[in-house]
Amino acid sequence: MNTRRGFLKKTALFSSLAGVMGVNSKAFSATGFSNKSNKPIVISTWRHGIPSNKAAWEVLHSGGKAIDAVEAGVKVPEADPKVKSVGFGGYPDRDGRVTLDACIMDENQQCGSVGCLEHIKHPISVARLVMDQTPHVMLVGKGALEFALEKGFKKENLLTPDTLKEWQKMQEEFNRNSSIINIENHDTIGMLALDGNGNLSGSCTTSGLANKLHGRVGDSPIIGAGLFVDNEIGAACATGVGEEVIKQAGSAMVVELMRNGAEPEEACKEIVRRILKTNNGNKNFQVGFLALRKDGKYGAFSLVPGFNYAVYDRDGNRLIDSPFI
């Protein structure tokens, strides 16, 4: 039998657990997260997240779904040749071939992904069709290209003259037997959105590390590494050196930490700490995480300075510098 005394005991127990886990009790109700949600909202990685957020916000502000917003948003840098780390005009691998990775995930944990895809400007839309029209999660390489062409995507040259010149210069600076990993050459765009119905979705798309070995696939198309969405808790995405993110199942772990009571920023920070520890304190690379909780609270954290992210909500569209170790 439910009694007032029993209810008070349960309330006291929850408060005690919240304190132990470091949970901000003001963010919760007796049934979970607060109903006072900051929605709709869209957040994305790096400076090119500003125009990306604008496209996503147009979907959200008109009452659209988060899954449609995150696809529309990241298509902006995919089509922009000035963004050298995503889509058209992206940096090629060491053989001079532009290969793209992308994934997308909705509120029902349906997801689609493509890896090492060539000649298609919008890999995120191919990933969406993998999710919507196949029983699979991931298609790669030649199979991904054949699927895209079957679905009506146009085959085109993604290597622009400007990027080709930069790639040729790289050949003078890079050892062909290795890929130099630095802060400048892996600015993936990851995007997370919470729509007016309180549903979460995410997307991630990139051309990967500049001068990578042909066939290399990073974290961006890997569900649980570059992106993860749990509509009960929150969503997270990653940027930086994908190999390090994959080793930690980074984005899934950020969401799991939020499930256990961590604030978004603290959850991101913990996984960055783990990556630092496994690299014996080496900071000669960049990795960062971005998280969005079910109630609209967000946070980010990176290994070294330089990571920023864009936020678009009722207060407008703005760029924020991430805290770092």
Sequence and secondary structure as in RCSB ss.txt:
>XXXX:A:sequence
MNTRRGFLKKTALFSSLAGVMGVNSKAFSATGFSNKSNKPIVISTWRHGIPSNKAAWEVLHSGGKAIDAVEAGVK
VPEADPKVKSVGFGGYPDRDGRVTLDACIMDENQQCGSVGCLEHIKHPISVARLVMDQTPHVMLVGKGALEFALE
KGFKKENLLTPDTLKEWQKMQEEFNRNSSIINIENHDTIGMLALDGNGNLSGSCTTSGLANKLHGRVGDSPIIGA
GLFVDNEIGAACATGVGEEVIKQAGSAMVVELMRNGAEPEEACKEIVRRILKTNNGNKNFQVGFLALRKDGKYGA
FSLVPGFNYAVYDRDGNRLIDSPFI
>XXXX:A:secstr
   HHHHHHHHHHHHHHHHHHT  GGGEETTEE S    SEEEEESTTHHHHHHHHHHHHHTT  HHHHHHHHHH
HHHT TT TTSSTT    TTS   EEEEEE TTS EEEEEEE S S HHHHHHHHHHHSS SEEEHHHHHHHHHH
TT        HHHHHHHHHHHHHS TTS    TTS   EEEEEE TTS EEEEEEE  STT  TT   STTSBTT
TEEEETTTEEEEEEE HHHHHHTTHHHHHHHHHHTT  HHHHHHHHHHHHHHHTTT  SS EEEEEEETTS EEE
EESSTT EEEEEETTEEEEEE  B 
